Amino acid sequence: MGKVAEQVMTLVQPIAESFGLEVLEVLYEKKYDGMNLTVVIDKDGGVTIDDCERLHRAIDEPLDKLDPIESEYILNVSSPGLDRPLKSERDYKRNINKKILVKLYTPLDNKKSYEGILFDYDSQTFSIKLQNGETIKFNKKDTAKVEPIIEF
């Protein structure tokens, strides 16, 4: 996390918590419309547009006072989305007993991609059950991306 993101996280986290929200990450990045500061939030039961709007209004003035960014920027407050890659313990917990896609940096048994049901995790590893009943345990550090499979 860069300096700007760290400063914003420190400022925004207690404000979000006072609304019953968790700040998952703060992103400061250049996009097609200029520099964007995005605060990604979550809560049990999911985030509503009202949650995003309320936090946006609550942090706008404190951010202006902190002034962590010298140039103009666009402030966004967003939910993580259904297809958010699994990064935090909360992400793994939310997806337990659900189908996920695991992409590896280097092949395991000549495959770099696995689909299965997430059934166990800890701070370093997680396990999935494949469709054929086989189970595989992965080290988180060996995965390029872990994401939920959305089925309708």
C-alpha positions in Angstrom: 0.0 0.0 0.0 1.4 3.4 -1.0 1.8 6.4 1.3 -1.5 8.1 0.1 -3.5 4.9 0.5 -2.0 4.3 4.0 -2.9 7.9 5.1 -6.4 7.6 3.8 -6.9 4.1 5.4 -5.8 5.5 8.8 -8.3 8.4 8.4 -11.2 6.6 7.0 -11.2 3.3 8.9 -12.6 4.7 12.2 -15.3 6.7 10.4 -16.4 3.6 8.5 -16.4 1.5 11.6 -18.7 4.0 13.3 -21.2 3.2 10.5 -20.7 -0.6 11.0 -18.6 -0.8 7.8 -15.2 -2.4 7.2 -12.6 -0.8 4.9 -11.2 -3.7 2.8 -8.7 -1.6 0.8 -7.9 1.9 -0.4 -6.7 2.3 -4.0 -5.0 5.4 -5.4 -4.5 4.9 -9.2 -4.6 6.6 -12.5 -7.6 5.8 -14.7 -8.9 7.2 -18.0 -10.6 10.1 -16.2 -7.6 11.1 -14.0 -6.4 10.1 -10.6 -8.9 8.0 -8.6 -9.0 7.4 -4.9 -11.3 4.4 -4.2 -12.3 3.2 -0.8 -13.7 -0.4 -0.9 -16.0 -1.2 2.0 -18.0 -4.2 3.1 -20.3 -5.3 5.9 -22.2 -8.4 7.0 -25.2 -8.8 4.6 -23.5 -6.7 1.9 -23.1 -3.0 1.2 -25.9 -0.8 -0.2 -25.6 2.3 -2.3 -26.8 4.2 0.8 -23.8 2.9 2.7 -21.4 4.1 0.0 -23.1 7.5 -0.2 -23.2 8.0 3.6 -19.5 7.2 3.9 -18.5 9.3 0.9 -20.2 12.3 2.5 -18.6 11.6 5.9 -15.1 11.3 4.6 -15.1 14.1 2.1 -14.4 17.0 4.4 -11.8 15.1 6.6 -10.0 14.1 3.4 -9.9 17.8 2.3 -8.4 18.7 5.7 -5.8 15.9 5.6 -5.0 16.8 2.0 -2.9 13.7 1.2 -3.1 14.3 -2.5 -1.6 17.5 -4.0 -3.5 17.2 -7.4 -7.2 16.8 -8.2 -8.7 13.4 -7.8 -12.0 11.6 -8.0 -13.2 10.0 -4.7 -15.1 6.7 -5.1 -16.6 4.6 -2.3 -17.5 1.1 -3.5 -18.6 -2.3 -2.5 -16.2 -5.2 -3.2 -18.5 -6.7 -5.8 -19.6 -10.3 -6.1 -16.6 -11.3 -8.2 -13.9 -9.7 -6.0 -10.8 -11.9 -5.8 -10.3 -13.6 -2.4 -7.6 -11.7 -0.5 -8.5 -11.3 3.1 -9.6 -13.8 5.8 -13.1 -12.3 5.5 -13.1 -13.1 1.7 -12.3 -16.7 2.4 -14.9 -16.9 5.2 -17.6 -15.4 3.0 -16.8 -18.0 0.3 -16.6 -21.1 2.4 -18.7 -24.0 0.8 -18.9 -22.0 -2.5 -17.3 -22.7 -5.8 -14.0 -20.9 -6.5 -11.5 -20.6 -9.3 -7.8 -20.9 -8.4 -5.1 -19.7 -10.8 -1.5 -20.6 -10.1 1.8 -18.9 -11.0 3.3 -22.3 -11.8 1.5 -25.5 -12.8 0.6 -28.2 -10.3 0.1 -31.6 -12.0 0.5 -29.8 -15.4 -2.5 -27.5 -14.6 -2.4 -23.8 -13.7 -6.2 -23.5 -13.0 -8.5 -25.4 -10.7 -12.2 -25.2 -9.8 -13.7 -26.5 -6.7 -15.6 -25.9 -3.5 -13.7 -24.0 -0.8 -14.0 -26.0 2.4 -11.1 -25.0 4.6 -8.6 -22.1 5.0 -6.1 -20.6 7.4 -3.7 -17.7 7.2 -1.3 -19.5 4.9 -3.3 -22.1 3.0 -6.8 -23.1 1.7 -8.3 -26.3 0.4 -10.9 -27.1 -2.2 -12.9 -30.2 -3.2 -12.9 -30.9 -6.9 -15.9 -32.2 -8.7 -14.5 -35.8 -8.7 -14.2 -35.7 -4.9 -10.5 -35.1 -4.7 -9.2 -32.5 -2.4 -6.3 -30.1 -3.0 -4.5 -27.8 -0.5 -2.9 -24.7 -1.9 -0.4 -22.2 -0.3 -1.9 -18.7 -0.8 1.6 -17.4 -1.8 1.6 -19.8 -4.8 -1.7 -18.5 -6.2 -1.9 -15.8 -8.8 -5.6 -15.3 -8.3 -8.4 -16.8 -6.3 -11.9 -15.7 -7.2 -15.5 -16.8 -6.7 -17.4 -18.5 -9.5 -20.7 -16.7 -9.8 -23.6 -19.1 -10.9 -27.1 -17.9 -11.5 
